[in-house]
Amino acid sequence: MSKPDINKFIEEIIDSADNARRAAPLPFLLTRVNAKLTRAKDNVWEKAVGFIGRPAIAISGLLMILPSMVMFAGRIPFLYRSN
């Protein structure tokens, strides 16, 4: 790009900000935030699901359960059938 092209490009960028307005949140956002802040403490089930739903816990749980299922699948007669 030559010098006049760069200056033109910069002017276009600056001019594009002329019609910019302040972003406004959606009308129900404040209602949802206030409801979450005033909501009662989480019960035991919500805490348990929140803990199990963490990626580190979920992945490590799957990595422990799946190999054990494969290991014990040979011992359960209805899971595999040899003809």
Helices and strands as residue ranges (DSSP letters): H 3-16, H 29-38, H 44-52, H 55-73, G 77-79
